[in-house]
Each structure stands twice: as structure tokens, then as C-alpha cells.
Amino acid sequence: MAQGPKPGLSRWLYTTNHKDIGTMYLWFSFAMFLLGGCMALVIRAELFEPGLQIVQPEFFNQMTTMHGLIMVFGAVMPAFVGLANWMIPLMIGAPDMALPRMNNWSFWILPFAFAMLASTLFMEGGAPNFGWTFYAPLSTEYAPPSVTFFIFAIHIMGASSIMGAINIVATILNMRAPGMTLMKMPLFVWTWLITAYLLIAVMPVLAGVVTMMLMDIHFGTSFFSAAGGGDPLLFQHIFWFFGHPEVYIMILPAFGIVSAIIPTFARKPLFGYSSMVYATASIAFLSFIVWAHHMFTVGMPITGELFFMYATMLIAVPTGVKVFNWVSTMFRGSMTFETPMLFAVAFVILFTIGGFSGLMLAIAPADFQYHDTYFVVAHFHYVLVPGAIFSITAGVYYWLPKWTGHMYNETMGKVHFWLSFIGLNLTFFPMHFVGLAGMPRRIPDYALQFADFNQIASVGAFLFGASQLVFLFNVIRTIKGGKKATDEVWDNPQGLEWTVPSPAPYHTFSTPPAVR
């Protein structure tokens, strides 16, 4: 007789069940998403019109910094880890994750890390105010005292990520059902395997750079201080050696989710499966050799600029392969547009727009014009909001009936989609124009000629933020009840997760399924 969950709070505190831990990751990331979103709304409210209206410039800088840190490390990454925890064992026919106790530990240290980060808002001198990229010497010599708590919080988040990644690699390589070869795995599992290797490779680099900051602040070293023989540019090189693969850590699992959803609603197998796997691996490899495209304006030698320019353009090739494969999967399919498919199609279109503006930024001489303007903000939000956030939302709608045993409300799902889609484009599309016209980013005040576009962007941001409450209501309503979901849920689902009952039992696959 399989045991069910423990009663009460102890179920969540001590659980080693991959579904419980996945659920906690998803709720935690949604809470962080709302917190980071509120910070974005403070930024957009201040920028609604020129002049200083609502907050002081120092607090504005704290908001831009905390918004970035919370969205990257608190919302997007834990959401993908939550989906991985829930779905990877179901997709590969494993009874649970390979290292269940470490799984519990890697989740439970996160709330403490973010509590520590958020507490800096109430400390003397305020929260970190140097941008989410925390460039030295802004983050060392000129930082508020709370920077030490920020460094500790980053260490704990990094430890959580490394433990989660090791667990995912161990699970995928050792616990697949008999007959499931690597090239039979769903693409979501593949993208996560590659992402986990990226995490294991780059998280120690982040730990290293924040430790060097700590030494410079408290122990008299001069890693990043020119006065003591160091170099502030060293910080940028180390940070972006972590930071560029990090961008792909936040997008590769999204490729996996979309590659599960599009074939289901196009009622066709995924076009070019093996090319998708090789493209994902190439993107991961190339992400390590392009870091200095964030630094074209620092005065590096022309050969360096050329190398990083061409290497960055090369990443467009495997990414383009993926887009063509998704479009080919949809071509002549019997498509229906349920909510997950709407988010997935929007992902393909809007992520491609973000990719094109990325190619513009990759051109070194042109980047001198774009650098540190709102064009950069537009670019990376077009990659991360429709990229990471839309794909996570699509995945939640797609798998929610399997998790809860109930169908979500389709009308509310579509309302959520259209409000999000319109809000997103109203917010970030105008930023391309103000950026090209020269509006610098991370400023609380701006010249009069940028006012119209900023007003549109602020209205869009509040619309986008409000639409997430529709999502929250729909999810809670689905958990509580609703139309019963079948085991297959959708017309044409592919994969082992659709062979178990809905809701998925607390312990699945006590005898491994055979994959033919």
C-alpha cells in the first residue's frame, strides 16, 4: 500500500515527494513574481511623466536593482525548477527524484535567502542600489552596508541552484524507464538536462565574484579597485561569464515546454526532434563564448570586439533552427487554440522579436548607440517576459489538469492571455523607440520628448500586472474544483505523464513503465 502525504504542515516541511516540492517551488516563484512585479510598477508609476513624482532617486535605484534580482533569481528560475520537479519524473517514468532529501533542502533554503534579500529594504542606507548586474565599484566602494546581506543571499540561492541541478542530472541519467533512451526523452527533459549542466558550470563563477566583492569590502583586497592595483573591468568579465549562460538558463527550459505544447495542439509530432536537441546543446556551448558582447563600450581591442560580435551572431543559427521547427510543426497541423497554445504561439512570435533586437545589439559599432538605453531594456524584456514568463504560464495551464484533476476555466484563461499579451506589448514595444532616441535606462527622470511613450508603457505595465490576478484566481479555482479532467486531458498528448490518472497519484511508477 503506497503511503499518502503526512497530515498538516509537516507534509510540506519534511516532504521528499517531488510533486510536493515542485508545488512549493511554483507557489514560491509566483509570490516572488508578484513582489518583483510590484517593484516594476513603482518604477513605471514614477516614469509615468517627467520630473520626480512618487519616490526619491535613491529608492528608485533600489527598486530597479531589487526588481531585477527578484525576477531573475526568485521568479523565473524557481518556477522552472518547480516544473522540472513535477514533470521530469513523470516524463521519464521515474518514481521520484534521485536525491529526495537534498531536493527538500534545496527548496527550503530559498525562502530564507529571499527574506534576507528583502530585509535589506529596511536597513540603514537602504537596499542594494547598483543595478541587478551589481557592477563594481558601485557595489563595493559606493554600496550601502546592506550589500553584505545581499552577497550572503546570492550564495544561498546559488547553493540551492547547484543542488537542484545535480539532482536533475542524477535523475535523468540514472532513473529513466527501461527502453527510454536519451533520444527518446521528451524535449523538456533534454532542455533541462542541458540547463542543469549550465547551472553547475556557472553558479560557482557567481559565487566567486560575490566572494571577491566581500573581500574588497571587508578584508582590504583590491580585486576591483584600480587604486590597489585591481581592475573594475575584471568584475564585468567574471560577472558576464556567469551572466550570459544565465540568460540561457532562463530560456532553455522554456524551449522544452513550448516543444511539448505545440505538437499537442497542432496534432502532429514535433518536427526535427534530433535537430532540436543538437540546437539546444549548441546554444548552451555558444553561450560561454559570447559574454563580452555586454561590454562593447569598455574599450576592448578591436579583435576582441570582432570575435564577440561574430560569436554572438552565431547563436542566432541554432535559435533560428528551433523557431523554424516550431513553425514547421504547426504548418498544416489541425491546430486548436486552447490557452496553453495561445501562450506558446505568442512565445514563438514575441521571442523572435526579442531575438532580432538581440542581433541588432550584437553589432559592435551599432551597440555604442544602443548601450545603456531603453532599447536594451526592451530587448531583454522581450526575451524574458514572452520567453520565460509566457512559457511558464503555458506550462502551468497545460499540466494543471494533470496536477489537480480538474480543468481550468478556459474563458478566464483566454482573458488572462489577451490582457497579458496586450499589456506586454504596450509596455515594452515603445521602449525600443525611446531607446533608439537616446533615453538612458535606470533613471527616475527624463527629458520631455520621451513622455508620450513612457505613459503608454506605464499603462501597459499596470494592465499586465492586473492580468496576473486573473491567472491566480483561475488556478485557485481549479485546485478547489471544476470539470473533471480525463487521464489524457488533451486530444493528442504525447508522453508518459498522460498515462497516469488525473490528478497524478502521490506516488507514481512504483513499477517502471516499459517504453517501446
Solvent accessible surface area in square Angstrom, and as a share of the most:
residue,aa,sasa,rsa
1,M,237,1.06
2,A,70,0.54
3,Q,148,0.66
4,G,49,0.47
5,P,56,0.35
6,K,117,0.50
7,P,117,0.73
8,G,59,0.57
9,L,131,0.65
10,S,36,0.23
11,R,65,0.24
12,W,76,0.27
13,L,72,0.36
14,Y,145,0.55
15,T,10,0.06
16,T,53,0.31
17,N,8,0.04
18,H,1,0.00
19,K,8,0.04
20,D,2,0.01
21,I,0,0.00
22,G,0,0.00
23,T,34,0.20
24,M,18,0.08
25,Y,4,0.02
26,L,26,0.13
27,W,100,0.35
28,F,24,0.10
29,S,6,0.04
30,F,27,0.11
31,A,54,0.41
32,M,26,0.12
33,F,24,0.10
34,L,56,0.28
35,L,63,0.31
36,G,0,0.00
37,G,21,0.20
38,C,75,0.45
39,M,9,0.04
40,A,24,0.18
41,L,40,0.20
42,V,45,0.26
43,I,17,0.09
44,R,11,0.04
45,A,26,0.20
46,E,0,0.00
47,L,0,0.00
48,F,79,0.33
49,E,72,0.32
50,P,36,0.23
51,G,26,0.25
52,L,96,0.48
53,Q,81,0.36
54,I,108,0.55
55,V,21,0.12
56,Q,121,0.54
57,P,41,0.26
58,E,105,0.47
59,F,75,0.31
60,F,1,0.00
61,N,52,0.27
62,Q,16,0.07
63,M,8,0.04
64,T,23,0.14
65,T,0,0.00
66,M,0,0.00
67,H,29,0.13
68,G,10,0.09
69,L,1,0.00
70,I,2,0.01
71,M,31,0.14
72,V,9,0.05
73,F,8,0.03
74,G,0,0.00
75,A,3,0.03
76,V,6,0.04
77,M,14,0.06
78,P,3,0.02
79,A,4,0.03
80,F,3,0.01
81,V,20,0.11
82,G,0,0.00
83,L,0,0.00
84,A,0,0.00
85,N,2,0.01
86,W,17,0.06
87,M,0,0.00
88,I,0,0.00
89,P,0,0.00
90,L,0,0.00
91,M,2,0.01
92,I,0,0.00
93,G,1,0.01
94,A,0,0.00
95,P,67,0.42
96,D,26,0.13
97,M,5,0.02
98,A,30,0.23
99,L,68,0.34
100,P,46,0.29
101,R,199,0.73
102,M,51,0.23
103,N,3,0.01
104,N,21,0.11
105,W,144,0.51
106,S,0,0.00
107,F,8,0.03
108,W,65,0.23
109,I,17,0.09
110,L,8,0.04
111,P,37,0.23
112,F,136,0.57
113,A,0,0.00
114,F,6,0.03
115,A,62,0.48
116,M,39,0.17
117,L,1,0.01
118,A,25,0.20
119,S,41,0.27
120,T,0,0.00
121,L,44,0.22
122,F,177,0.74
123,M,54,0.24
124,E,157,0.70
125,G,51,0.49
126,G,10,0.10
127,A,0,0.00
128,P,0,0.00
129,N,48,0.25
130,F,10,0.04
131,G,3,0.03
132,W,33,0.11
133,T,5,0.03
134,F,0,0.00
135,Y,57,0.22
136,A,5,0.04
137,P,40,0.25
138,L,98,0.49
139,S,0,0.00
140,T,14,0.08
141,E,105,0.47
142,Y,145,0.55
143,A,23,0.18
144,P,11,0.07
145,P,100,0.63
146,S,1,0.01
147,V,4,0.02
148,T,44,0.26
149,F,94,0.39
150,F,0,0.00
151,I,2,0.01
152,F,116,0.48
153,A,0,0.00
154,I,2,0.01
155,H,59,0.26
156,I,28,0.14
157,M,7,0.03
158,G,9,0.09
159,A,44,0.34
160,S,5,0.03
161,S,19,0.12
162,I,45,0.23
163,M,29,0.13
164,G,6,0.06
165,A,1,0.01
166,I,73,0.37
167,N,1,0.01
168,I,2,0.01
169,V,19,0.11
170,A,23,0.18
171,T,0,0.00
172,I,0,0.00
173,L,79,0.39
174,N,114,0.59
175,M,50,0.22
176,R,65,0.24
177,A,4,0.03
178,P,80,0.50
179,G,42,0.41
180,M,14,0.06
181,T,75,0.44
182,L,67,0.33
183,M,78,0.35
184,K,103,0.44
185,M,0,0.00
186,P,32,0.20
187,L,9,0.05
188,F,0,0.00
189,V,0,0.00
190,W,32,0.11
191,T,0,0.00
192,W,4,0.01
193,L,10,0.05
194,I,18,0.09
195,T,0,0.00
196,A,0,0.00
197,Y,109,0.42
198,L,5,0.02
199,L,3,0.02
200,I,57,0.29
201,A,50,0.39
202,V,0,0.00
203,M,4,0.02
204,P,67,0.42
205,V,34,0.20
206,L,3,0.01
207,A,32,0.24
208,G,31,0.30
209,V,0,0.00
210,V,0,0.00
211,T,45,0.26
212,M,37,0.17
213,M,0,0.00
214,L,43,0.22
215,M,66,0.29
216,D,24,0.13
217,I,51,0.26
218,H,99,0.44
219,F,134,0.56
220,G,71,0.68
221,T,52,0.30
222,S,34,0.22
223,F,75,0.31
224,F,2,0.01
225,S,22,0.14
226,A,75,0.58
227,A,109,0.85
228,G,51,0.49
229,G,72,0.69
230,G,21,0.20
231,D,66,0.34
232,P,42,0.26
233,L,56,0.28
234,L,70,0.35
235,F,0,0.00
236,Q,24,0.11
237,H,64,0.29
238,I,37,0.19
239,F,1,0.00
240,W,16,0.06
241,F,70,0.29
242,F,0,0.00
243,G,0,0.00
244,H,14,0.06
245,P,1,0.00
246,E,0,0.00
247,V,32,0.19
248,Y,28,0.11
249,I,5,0.03
250,M,2,0.01
251,I,2,0.01
252,L,0,0.00
253,P,0,0.00
254,A,0,0.00
255,F,2,0.01
256,G,0,0.00
257,I,0,0.00
258,V,0,0.00
259,S,6,0.04
260,A,24,0.19
261,I,0,0.00
262,I,0,0.00
263,P,4,0.02
264,T,3,0.02
265,F,2,0.01
266,A,0,0.00
267,R,65,0.24
268,K,59,0.25
269,P,102,0.64
270,L,30,0.15
271,F,113,0.47
272,G,30,0.29
273,Y,58,0.22
274,S,52,0.33
275,S,44,0.29
276,M,0,0.00
277,V,4,0.03
278,Y,140,0.53
279,A,6,0.05
280,T,0,0.00
281,A,46,0.36
282,S,43,0.27
283,I,0,0.00
284,A,10,0.08
285,F,133,0.55
286,L,15,0.08
287,S,0,0.00
288,F,44,0.19
289,I,50,0.25
290,V,0,0.00
291,W,57,0.20
292,A,0,0.00
293,H,25,0.11
294,H,45,0.20
295,M,1,0.00
296,F,0,0.00
297,T,51,0.29
298,V,45,0.26
299,G,68,0.66
300,M,28,0.13
301,P,97,0.61
302,I,127,0.65
303,T,99,0.58
304,G,19,0.19
305,E,17,0.07
306,L,74,0.37
307,F,102,0.43
308,F,19,0.08
309,M,22,0.10
310,Y,131,0.50
311,A,8,0.06
312,T,19,0.11
313,M,61,0.27
314,L,96,0.48
315,I,11,0.06
316,A,35,0.27
317,V,93,0.54
318,P,12,0.08
319,T,24,0.14
320,G,23,0.22
321,V,51,0.29
322,K,0,0.00
323,V,25,0.14
324,F,147,0.61
325,N,8,0.04
326,W,1,0.00
327,V,73,0.42
328,S,33,0.21
329,T,0,0.00
330,M,25,0.11
331,F,132,0.55
332,R,212,0.78
333,G,20,0.19
334,S,75,0.48
335,M,65,0.29
336,T,53,0.31
337,F,91,0.38
338,E,41,0.18
339,T,0,0.00
340,P,0,0.00
341,M,0,0.00
342,L,22,0.11
343,F,2,0.01
344,A,0,0.00
345,V,30,0.17
346,A,4,0.03
347,F,0,0.00
348,V,7,0.04
349,I,95,0.48
350,L,4,0.02
351,F,13,0.05
352,T,39,0.23
353,I,57,0.29
354,G,0,0.00
355,G,31,0.30
356,F,128,0.53
357,S,5,0.03
358,G,17,0.17
359,L,59,0.29
360,M,71,0.32
361,L,20,0.10
362,A,2,0.02
363,I,66,0.34
364,A,6,0.04
365,P,97,0.61
366,A,30,0.23
367,D,5,0.03
368,F,115,0.48
369,Q,115,0.51
370,Y,25,0.09
371,H,54,0.24
372,D,66,0.34
373,T,11,0.07
374,Y,12,0.05
375,F,3,0.01
376,V,25,0.14
377,V,17,0.10
378,A,0,0.00
379,H,36,0.16
380,F,54,0.23
381,H,30,0.14
382,Y,0,0.00
383,V,15,0.09
384,L,28,0.14
385,V,16,0.09
386,P,0,0.00
387,G,0,0.00
388,A,0,0.00
389,I,20,0.10
390,F,2,0.01
391,S,0,0.00
392,I,20,0.10
393,T,8,0.05
394,A,0,0.00
395,G,0,0.00
396,V,15,0.09
397,Y,0,0.00
398,Y,3,0.01
399,W,0,0.00
400,L,5,0.02
401,P,0,0.00
402,K,0,0.00
403,W,31,0.11
404,T,26,0.15
405,G,2,0.02
406,H,28,0.12
407,M,40,0.18
408,Y,11,0.04
409,N,45,0.23
410,E,56,0.25
411,T,97,0.57
412,M,33,0.15
413,G,0,0.00
414,K,68,0.29
415,V,69,0.40
416,H,1,0.01
417,F,6,0.03
418,W,123,0.43
419,L,56,0.28
420,S,1,0.01
421,F,51,0.21
422,I,84,0.43
423,G,0,0.00
424,L,0,0.00
425,N,34,0.18
426,L,65,0.32
427,T,4,0.03
428,F,23,0.09
429,F,86,0.36
430,P,10,0.06
431,M,8,0.04
432,H,16,0.07
433,F,93,0.39
434,V,4,0.03
435,G,1,0.01
436,L,77,0.38
437,A,71,0.55
438,G,34,0.32
439,M,0,0.00
440,P,63,0.40
441,R,44,0.16
442,R,79,0.29
443,I,41,0.21
444,P,21,0.13
445,D,62,0.32
446,Y,17,0.06
447,A,49,0.38
448,L,141,0.70
449,Q,136,0.61
450,F,15,0.06
451,A,15,0.12
452,D,107,0.55
453,F,79,0.33
454,N,4,0.02
455,Q,65,0.29
456,I,71,0.36
457,A,2,0.01
458,S,2,0.02
459,V,84,0.48
460,G,0,0.00
461,A,11,0.08
462,F,94,0.39
463,L,52,0.26
464,F,27,0.11
465,G,24,0.23
466,A,55,0.43
467,S,0,0.00
468,Q,8,0.03
469,L,104,0.52
470,V,36,0.21
471,F,17,0.07
472,L,44,0.22
473,F,121,0.50
474,N,1,0.00
475,V,15,0.09
476,I,69,0.35
477,R,117,0.43
478,T,3,0.01
479,I,83,0.42
480,K,169,0.72
481,G,23,0.22
482,G,54,0.52
483,K,154,0.65
484,K,149,0.63
485,A,12,0.09
486,T,86,0.50
487,D,63,0.32
488,E,96,0.43
489,V,20,0.11
490,W,20,0.07
491,D,113,0.58
492,N,44,0.22
493,P,26,0.16
494,Q,90,0.40
495,G,37,0.36
496,L,24,0.12
497,E,3,0.01
498,W,9,0.03
499,T,95,0.55
500,V,11,0.06
501,P,70,0.44
502,S,17,0.11
503,P,73,0.46
504,A,12,0.09
505,P,51,0.32
506,Y,49,0.19
507,H,80,0.36
508,T,4,0.02
509,F,27,0.11
510,S,106,0.68
511,T,111,0.65
512,P,80,0.50
513,P,29,0.18
514,A,65,0.51
515,V,29,0.17
516,R,241,0.88
